[in-house]
Amino acid sequence: MAYRFLHTADIHLDSPLRTLALRNPELSEFIGLATRRAFVRVIDLCLEEQVDALILAGDLYDRDQTSMKTARFLAEQLQRLHTAGIRTFIIRGNHDALSKITAELIMPDSVKVFGAASEVVSIDRAPGGFPVAIHGLSFAKPHAPESLLKHYSLPVPDAVNIGVMHTSLGGSEKHDLYAPCSVADLQQSGFRYWALGHIHKRSIIEHPSSTIVMPGMPQGRDINEDGRKSVSLVTVRDDRSILIEERQTSVAQFDRLVVDVSRADDWKDLIGDIASKLEELRSNTASDHLVARIQITGRSKLAWRIRRDLDLLRTEMETRGSIIGKTWIDKVQSTCSAPEQAGVQSGALEELATIMDGEISGSPAYRNELRNVADELRGQLPAELRDTFGADEEAFESILSSFTREGSANVLARLRGGEGE
């Protein structure tokens, strides 16, 4: 008799939004509720598929949020599974360790929250079913610089052993190092399936001895968590082989749309080209809603006007998105440049560009002044928005460089702009 479970992680319920809240309050409110709606879909899917269990591999919450409304919502959803006879297994991730409501939440009896010491739960199964053992370990502190694997119990003999762990594996871009361990070590652990969490990008590593799954997250929260979001529906067959099915859960999908407008002869053509690409992207989006960040590229005589009228362009795209349906615009950006013109590129503008790119932007005095301005602005922002200028010194310097390049491009585009008007 097969054993079936749903594996997900990194829910980040009611995660506070940052840049969206500044740009579009309506969109911010919509996305702010999307993590809840996606979690409801996870519960619905468990009920529809009549799984034996739901495995949550950490980060149900987001940092040190204290809302008991979030806790009650979670308990209500897990109660639905309890009523249906479906068990839930939870480990606490680094974000859960920061949450002040984690210890206060009372779960239904069918919910097992693993503690700070390794535990094994043996599943009672009908006669003829193979034994199943689920192993888990939570951390009370938000930092785990060393591997957790050595703390897990040995596999239960003759059982299908499922390990639940929150880990960065060998490290991943955009994710803090958390309980690092190697894929090889997991494969040699004797566990048939590793249900992981922490890295928000989906990945599956199949091996004859062990299947290792990072399910990603069921709902993205900003453009840096773009693309399709889903959960893993896992079946351990009678012969103990593993079947993994990806099931889409995101209510809204973030995506980047790059549009080359080099062939657009006028503003009408430009709008048409971008709208056409937006409609195409929407038709290929599985989620109910699309949230697009539009990047305009190419050489165009409209480059200056595009930069000057990005606000109007965004309004046009928001209107088109409304017509397409369930399509939101996160942001419109441009890296468009004017066509090279004989006698102009080799003249004063080229010389000015060289001075701006070299002598000015590279001078210590300019960089120091830029840092002072950025530091002053950052100091006026709420604490939760200060990472807009980078989370560390390296990121801060990179953002300042991008501001410099963008500013130089805007100045040069304006100086070249007369010909296209």
C-alpha positions as CSV (number, residue, x, y, z in Angstrom):
1,M,0.0,0.0,0.0
2,A,1.6,3.3,-1.1
3,Y,2.3,6.2,1.2
4,R,1.5,9.7,-0.1
5,F,2.4,13.1,1.2
6,L,2.6,16.7,0.2
7,H,6.0,18.4,0.7
8,T,6.4,22.2,0.9
9,A,8.4,24.8,2.7
10,D,9.1,28.5,3.0
11,I,5.5,29.7,3.3
12,H,6.5,33.0,4.9
13,L,2.9,33.7,5.9
14,D,1.9,37.4,5.9
15,S,5.4,38.4,4.9
16,P,5.7,42.2,4.9
17,L,6.3,43.7,1.5
18,R,8.9,46.4,0.9
19,T,9.3,48.0,-2.6
20,L,5.8,47.1,-3.7
21,A,4.3,49.0,-0.8
22,L,6.1,52.1,-1.9
23,R,5.2,51.9,-5.6
24,N,1.6,50.5,-5.6
25,P,-0.4,50.1,-2.4
26,E,-3.2,48.2,-4.1
27,L,-0.8,45.6,-5.6
28,S,1.0,45.4,-2.2
29,E,-2.3,44.6,-0.5
30,F,-3.1,41.9,-3.0
31,I,0.3,40.2,-2.8
32,G,0.3,40.6,0.9
33,L,-2.6,38.2,1.1
34,A,-1.2,35.8,-1.6
35,T,0.8,33.8,0.8
36,R,-2.4,32.9,2.8
37,R,-4.3,32.1,-0.4
38,A,-1.5,29.9,-1.6
39,F,-1.4,28.0,1.7
40,V,-5.1,27.4,1.5
41,R,-4.4,25.9,-1.9
42,V,-1.9,23.6,-0.3
43,I,-4.5,22.4,2.2
44,D,-7.1,22.0,-0.5
45,L,-4.6,19.9,-2.5
46,C,-4.0,17.7,0.5
47,L,-7.7,17.1,0.8
48,E,-8.3,16.6,-2.9
49,E,-5.5,14.0,-3.2
50,Q,-6.4,12.4,0.1
51,V,-2.7,12.2,1.1
52,D,-1.5,10.6,4.3
53,A,0.5,13.6,5.5
54,L,1.6,17.2,4.9
55,I,5.3,17.9,5.5
56,L,6.3,21.5,6.1
57,A,10.1,21.9,6.0
58,G,10.4,25.2,7.8
59,D,9.8,28.9,7.6
60,L,6.1,29.0,8.1
61,Y,6.5,32.6,9.3
62,D,8.6,35.5,8.4
63,R,11.2,36.9,10.9
64,D,9.9,38.3,14.2
65,Q,6.3,39.0,13.3
66,T,4.0,38.8,16.3
67,S,0.5,38.7,14.8
68,M,-1.6,36.1,16.5
69,K,-4.0,36.4,13.5
70,T,-1.4,34.7,11.5
71,A,-1.1,31.9,14.1
72,R,-4.9,31.5,14.2
73,F,-5.1,31.3,10.4
74,L,-2.5,28.5,10.4
75,A,-4.2,26.6,13.2
76,E,-7.6,26.8,11.4
77,Q,-6.1,25.4,8.1
78,L,-4.3,22.6,9.9
79,Q,-7.5,21.8,11.7
80,R,-9.1,21.0,8.3
81,L,-6.4,18.3,7.8
82,H,-7.0,17.0,11.3
83,T,-10.7,16.6,10.6
84,A,-9.9,14.7,7.5
85,G,-7.5,12.3,9.3
86,I,-4.4,13.8,7.6
87,R,-1.3,14.2,9.7
88,T,1.1,17.3,9.6
89,F,4.8,17.2,10.3
90,I,6.6,20.6,10.9
91,I,10.1,21.6,11.5
92,R,11.1,25.2,12.5
93,G,13.3,27.0,10.1
94,N,15.5,30.1,10.7
95,H,12.6,32.5,10.3
96,D,10.4,30.5,12.6
97,A,13.0,30.7,15.3
98,L,12.7,34.4,15.2
99,S,8.9,34.4,15.4
100,K,7.6,35.2,18.9
101,I,4.3,33.4,18.2
102,T,5.9,30.0,17.4
103,A,6.0,28.8,21.0
104,E,2.5,30.2,21.8
105,L,0.6,28.5,19.0
106,I,-1.6,25.5,20.0
107,M,-1.8,23.0,17.2
108,P,-4.3,20.2,16.6
109,D,-3.4,16.8,18.0
110,S,-2.5,15.4,14.5
111,V,0.2,18.0,14.1
112,K,3.8,17.1,15.1
113,V,6.2,20.0,15.5
114,F,9.7,18.6,15.9
115,G,11.8,20.1,18.7
116,A,15.4,21.1,19.1
117,A,16.5,17.4,19.6
118,S,16.2,14.9,16.9
119,E,13.0,12.9,16.9
120,V,11.6,10.0,14.9
121,V,7.9,9.3,14.4
122,S,6.9,5.8,13.3
123,I,3.7,5.9,11.3
124,D,1.0,3.4,12.1
125,R,-0.1,1.7,8.9
126,A,-2.7,-0.8,7.8
127,P,-1.6,-4.4,7.7
128,G,0.5,-5.1,4.6
129,G,1.8,-1.6,4.4
130,F,5.5,-1.0,4.6
131,P,6.7,0.8,7.7
132,V,7.4,4.6,7.5
133,A,9.5,6.6,9.8
134,I,9.7,10.4,9.7
135,H,12.7,12.2,11.2
136,G,12.8,15.9,12.1
137,L,14.8,18.5,13.9
138,S,14.1,22.1,14.6
139,F,16.4,24.9,15.8
140,A,15.3,27.4,18.5
141,K,17.9,29.9,17.2
142,P,17.9,31.6,13.8
143,H,21.6,30.7,13.0
144,A,22.9,27.2,12.4
145,P,26.4,27.5,11.0
146,E,27.1,23.7,11.1
147,S,25.5,20.7,9.5
148,L,22.5,19.2,11.3
149,L,22.9,15.8,9.7
150,K,25.0,14.3,12.5
151,H,22.3,15.1,15.0
152,Y,19.6,13.0,13.2
153,S,18.8,9.5,14.4
154,L,19.9,6.5,12.4
155,P,17.5,5.1,9.9
156,V,14.9,2.8,11.3
157,P,15.6,-0.7,9.9
158,D,13.3,-2.0,7.1
159,A,11.3,1.3,7.1
160,V,11.0,4.0,4.5
161,N,12.9,6.7,6.3
162,I,11.9,10.3,5.5
163,G,14.1,13.1,6.7
164,V,12.8,16.7,7.1
165,M,15.6,19.4,7.2
166,H,15.9,23.1,6.8
167,T,19.3,23.7,5.1
168,S,21.1,25.7,2.5
169,L,22.9,22.5,1.3
170,G,26.2,23.7,-0.1
171,G,25.1,27.3,-0.3
172,S,23.0,29.3,-2.7
173,E,22.9,32.8,-4.1
174,K,20.5,35.1,-2.2
175,H,20.2,32.7,0.7
176,D,22.0,32.8,4.0
177,L,24.2,29.8,4.9
178,Y,22.0,27.7,7.2
179,A,22.8,24.2,8.4
180,P,25.0,23.4,5.4
181,C,25.5,19.8,4.3
182,S,26.5,18.1,1.1
183,V,24.3,16.2,-1.3
184,A,26.6,13.2,-1.1
185,D,26.2,13.0,2.7
186,L,22.4,13.0,2.4
187,Q,22.6,10.3,-0.3
188,Q,24.7,8.1,2.0
189,S,22.5,8.7,5.1
190,G,20.2,5.7,4.5
191,F,17.1,7.9,4.2
192,R,14.9,7.2,1.2
193,Y,13.6,10.7,0.9
194,W,14.9,14.1,2.1
195,A,12.2,16.8,2.5
196,L,14.2,20.0,2.5
197,G,13.4,23.7,2.9
198,H,15.2,27.1,2.9
199,I,16.2,27.6,-0.8
200,H,13.3,29.2,-2.6
201,K,14.1,27.7,-6.0
202,R,12.8,24.2,-6.8
203,S,15.2,21.4,-7.3
204,I,15.1,17.6,-7.3
205,I,18.1,15.3,-7.0
206,E,17.3,11.6,-7.7
207,H,19.6,8.8,-6.7
208,P,19.0,5.0,-6.4
209,S,19.5,5.2,-2.7
210,S,17.9,8.6,-1.9
211,T,15.7,11.3,-3.4
212,I,16.5,14.8,-2.3
213,V,13.9,17.5,-2.9
214,M,13.9,21.3,-2.4
215,P,10.3,22.1,-3.3
216,G,10.8,25.9,-3.6
217,M,8.0,28.0,-2.2
218,P,4.3,27.9,-2.9
219,Q,4.0,31.7,-3.5
220,G,6.6,34.3,-4.6
221,R,6.6,37.6,-2.8
222,D,8.6,39.9,-5.1
223,I,10.4,40.0,-8.4
224,N,13.4,38.2,-6.9
225,E,11.2,35.2,-6.4
226,D,9.9,35.1,-10.0
227,G,8.6,32.2,-12.0
228,R,6.3,29.3,-11.4
229,K,5.8,28.3,-7.7
230,S,4.6,24.9,-6.6
231,V,4.7,22.0,-4.1
232,S,5.7,18.4,-4.4
233,L,3.1,15.6,-4.3
234,V,5.1,12.5,-3.3
235,T,4.1,8.9,-3.6
236,V,6.2,6.1,-2.2
237,R,5.0,3.1,-4.2
238,D,4.6,-0.4,-3.0
239,D,8.1,-1.3,-4.3
240,R,9.4,1.8,-2.4
241,S,10.2,3.7,-5.5
242,I,9.5,7.4,-5.4
243,L,7.1,9.3,-7.7
244,I,7.2,13.2,-7.5
245,E,4.5,15.3,-9.1
246,E,4.8,19.1,-9.2
247,R,1.6,20.9,-8.4
248,Q,1.2,24.7,-9.1
249,T,0.0,26.7,-6.1
250,S,0.9,30.3,-6.6
251,V,-2.0,32.8,-6.8
252,A,0.3,35.4,-8.4
253,Q,3.4,34.8,-10.5
254,F,6.2,37.4,-10.7
255,D,8.0,37.5,-14.0
256,R,10.5,39.7,-15.9
257,L,9.6,40.8,-19.4
258,V,12.4,42.0,-21.6
259,V,11.2,43.9,-24.7
260,D,13.6,45.1,-27.5
261,V,11.9,48.1,-29.1
262,S,14.6,48.8,-31.7
263,R,12.0,48.4,-34.5
264,A,9.4,50.7,-33.1
265,D,9.1,53.8,-35.3
266,D,6.9,55.9,-33.1
267,W,5.2,55.9,-29.7
268,K,2.2,54.0,-30.9
269,D,4.4,51.2,-32.3
270,L,6.3,51.1,-29.0
271,I,3.2,50.7,-26.9
272,G,1.9,48.0,-29.3
273,D,5.2,46.0,-29.2
274,I,5.3,46.0,-25.4
275,A,1.6,45.2,-25.0
276,S,1.9,42.3,-27.4
277,K,4.8,40.8,-25.4
278,L,2.9,41.3,-22.2
279,E,-0.1,39.5,-23.5
280,E,2.1,36.7,-24.7
281,L,3.6,36.4,-21.3
282,R,0.2,36.4,-19.6
283,S,-1.0,33.6,-21.9
284,N,1.9,31.4,-20.7
285,T,1.4,32.1,-17.0
286,A,-0.3,29.3,-15.1
287,S,-1.1,31.4,-12.0
288,D,-4.3,33.3,-11.6
289,H,-2.5,36.6,-11.7
290,L,0.7,37.9,-13.4
291,V,2.9,40.6,-11.8
292,A,5.4,41.7,-14.5
293,R,8.5,43.9,-14.4
294,I,9.1,45.3,-17.8
295,Q,12.6,46.0,-19.0
296,I,12.8,48.0,-22.3
297,T,16.0,47.5,-24.3
298,G,17.5,48.2,-27.7
299,R,18.7,51.2,-29.7
300,S,15.8,53.5,-30.5
301,K,15.3,57.1,-31.5
302,L,12.6,57.2,-28.8
303,A,15.2,56.4,-26.1
304,W,15.1,59.9,-24.5
305,R,11.3,60.0,-24.6
306,I,11.1,56.5,-23.0
307,R,13.3,57.6,-20.1
308,R,11.5,60.9,-19.7
309,D,8.0,59.4,-19.8
310,L,8.5,56.1,-18.0
311,D,5.6,57.1,-15.7
312,L,3.3,57.5,-18.7
313,L,4.5,54.2,-20.2
314,R,3.8,52.4,-17.0
315,T,0.2,53.9,-16.9
316,E,-0.2,52.6,-20.5
317,M,0.9,49.2,-19.5
318,E,-1.3,49.1,-16.4
319,T,-4.2,49.9,-18.7
320,R,-3.3,47.1,-21.1
321,G,-2.8,44.8,-18.1
322,S,-6.3,45.6,-17.0
323,I,-7.7,44.8,-20.4
324,I,-5.7,41.6,-20.6
325,G,-7.1,40.7,-17.2
326,K,-5.4,39.8,-13.9
327,T,-2.1,41.4,-15.1
328,W,-0.3,43.8,-12.8
329,I,2.8,45.9,-13.5
330,D,5.5,45.9,-10.8
331,K,7.8,48.3,-12.5
332,V,8.9,49.6,-16.0
333,Q,12.6,50.2,-16.5
334,S,14.6,51.2,-19.5
335,T,18.2,50.5,-20.7
336,C,17.3,51.9,-24.1
337,S,20.0,54.0,-25.9
338,A,19.9,56.3,-28.8
339,P,21.1,55.0,-32.2
340,E,24.7,55.9,-33.0
341,Q,24.9,58.9,-35.3
342,A,27.9,59.8,-37.5
343,G,29.6,62.9,-36.3
344,V,27.8,62.9,-33.0
345,Q,29.3,59.9,-31.2
346,S,32.8,61.1,-32.0
347,G,32.1,64.7,-30.9
348,A,31.2,66.5,-27.7
349,L,28.8,63.9,-26.3
350,E,31.3,61.1,-26.6
351,E,33.8,63.2,-24.8
352,L,31.3,64.0,-22.1
353,A,30.4,60.3,-21.8
354,T,34.1,59.4,-21.3
355,I,34.5,62.1,-18.6
356,M,31.3,61.0,-16.8
357,D,32.2,57.3,-16.9
358,G,35.8,57.7,-16.0
359,E,37.0,60.9,-14.4
360,I,33.8,61.8,-12.5
361,S,32.2,58.4,-11.5
362,G,35.6,57.0,-10.6
363,S,36.8,59.9,-8.5
364,P,37.1,59.4,-4.7
365,A,35.4,62.7,-4.1
366,Y,32.4,61.8,-6.2
367,R,32.0,58.4,-4.6
368,N,32.3,59.9,-1.1
369,E,29.6,62.5,-1.9
370,L,27.4,59.8,-3.3
371,R,27.8,57.6,-0.2
372,N,26.9,60.6,2.0
373,V,23.7,61.3,0.1
374,A,22.7,57.6,0.1
375,D,23.5,57.3,3.8
376,E,21.3,60.3,4.6
377,L,18.4,58.9,2.5
378,R,18.8,55.4,4.1
379,G,18.8,56.9,7.6
380,Q,15.4,58.5,6.8
381,L,13.8,55.1,5.8
382,P,12.0,52.7,8.2
383,A,14.3,49.9,9.3
384,E,12.4,47.3,7.1
385,L,13.2,49.3,4.0
386,R,16.9,50.0,4.5
387,D,18.0,46.9,2.6
388,T,16.9,48.9,-0.5
389,F,20.4,50.3,-0.4
390,G,21.9,46.8,0.1
391,A,22.2,44.4,3.0
392,D,26.0,44.8,3.3
393,E,28.9,47.0,2.1
394,E,29.5,45.2,-1.1
395,A,25.8,45.4,-2.1
396,F,25.7,49.1,-1.1
397,E,28.7,49.9,-3.4
398,S,27.1,47.9,-6.3
399,I,23.8,49.8,-5.9
400,L,25.7,53.1,-5.9
401,S,27.5,52.1,-9.1
402,S,24.1,51.2,-10.8
403,F,22.7,54.6,-9.7
404,T,25.7,56.3,-11.3
405,R,25.4,54.4,-14.6
406,E,21.6,55.1,-14.8
407,G,22.1,58.8,-14.0
408,S,24.8,59.1,-16.7
409,A,22.6,57.4,-19.2
410,N,19.7,59.7,-18.5
411,V,21.8,62.8,-18.9
412,L,23.2,61.6,-22.2
413,A,19.7,60.5,-23.4
414,R,18.3,63.9,-22.7
415,L,21.2,65.7,-24.5
416,R,20.6,63.5,-27.6
417,G,16.8,63.7,-27.3
418,G,16.0,66.6,-29.6
419,E,16.3,64.6,-32.8
420,G,13.5,62.2,-31.9
421,E,10.9,64.7,-30.8
